[in-house]
Amino acid sequence: ENVTIVLILAGALELSGKGGLWLEPVGAVYMLARVLHGLGMDGGSLAWGRMAGVAVNMLTLLGLAVVAVLVVLRVI
């Protein structure tokens, strides 16, 4: 359910011209975290991936939201 919000925030930042070179690695790490989360759902040796995926998901969402607010306030 958070993927949609992250994609909208990333797209809005890119369309505003404030995306820059940092947005691609953020998207790549986010995608890797989503895969780890899915693999961690099965448990076993990759059970840590579920928690890592959730942590990266929340941090990415928070970071993109903060950047979006700063863009709206014309700080960035």
Buried (B, 14 or more C-beta within 10 A) or exposed (E): EEEEEBEEBBEBBBEEEBBEEEBEEBBEEBEBBBEBBEBBEEEEEBEEBBEBBBEBBEBBBEBBEEBBEEBEEEEB
